[in-house]
């Protein structure tokens, strides 16, 4: 997964996981890809295995923060509101929430903060692949949510079950 290189200046933020409303945390990853032909069953099994492994490990040994820990990208709206996109450590974060943790420490690079105020300078906007309006809409979805995002009324079919030994990664 993504990592922070040694020597980079990072910021650390303690996030309260139980406020009302909940903190803005998104997850960036290739979770369970949806294909027209369906979702491979082993991908669902892998996700479950990784989450279950994190829960059991934290329950047994406690949470030992590794360096760089849970890595995030900070997102900032024009009004100063902030959100964090989890780049690495989403299973650990999910396990901590499931086990009742009230706070978590996120590590992020301040220089890599995505700011709405500078969306005209975003690489994809400059390249003409997105309009500024579209870029702002994508960013704001991390703050406001978008119930239409990657949803379908019909669930993807599950593809054939693989042999059991292929389900659990080494």
Order of alpha helices (4+ residues) and beta strands (2+ residues): beta-beta-alpha-beta-beta-alpha-beta-beta-alpha-alpha-alpha
